[in-house]
């Protein structure tokens, strides 16, 4: 693949690579995004932010918008079901410095569906259109949406919403071709990405089942999408972004470099502590550090020991001891 023939931009914003970090609730906070950006990811996205929480003054919700210059350009995703509140929240996100505002039409978590948000909106085209229209009207930055196949595997909900989005001035669409009922189960139907790409003229980002760097090139080839989005794989294999870029340059991917991997973990520990404070960061280390050692020898013991981390220094000590045992 010739990368010069695969340029990627959204609403006039150009990206270094056609790779995107998926918004993952409870995962893609500022420290995590900075780490992923260090592996060359073209665009990073926040975890989804409640429009209601923003508008009604939740400080915890506001913190989800905190950004750092290292991660720019940044997309911040919002979710909600009230068009007026969504527009007000979108403006707040823009004012907070987001380079792109994204609307979530794909979350199928029960709590989100019960509020009429996320994938629930894919069954309500008129309300979806009103939300997109009102949000687009208040923004000067690019607007994107993230969708699923919808409620049926044939994808008609996604096709309909894609047309609505383009007509209403959306700048790009991300499609995760699983139904709302599937969640993360089953297999993503990449043929739906290709169909949506043929339906609209705006950029289409493909998402789903990219486990290896070769999967990304396969998605480009099979769907003609403009960029690929990686979610859960980034939690344990952040180097996948660099490997995808190497493949696009027709360079053999180097895979996981342990020295680089552990250096990124060390930076992550430092940044998580700076962002949340040591007490909160320690409680997060107990689960999060285990993500990054998946598949490494002794990872089970490491995760067990990490479950009792009580200070940043202990986290770094544990990390260094584990790394030394692998060399």
Beta strands, then each sheet from edge to edge (+ up, - down):
strand 1: 9-10
strand 2: 13-14
strand 3: 19-21
strand 4: 44-45
strand 5: 49-50
strand 6: 74-79
strand 7: 100-105
strand 8: 142-150
strand 9: 172-179
strand 10: 203-207
strand 11: 227-230
sheet 1: 1+ 2-
sheet 2: 3+ 11+ 10+ 9+ 8+ 7+ 6+ 4+
sheet 3: 3+ 11+ 10+ 9+ 8+ 7+ 6+ 5+
end
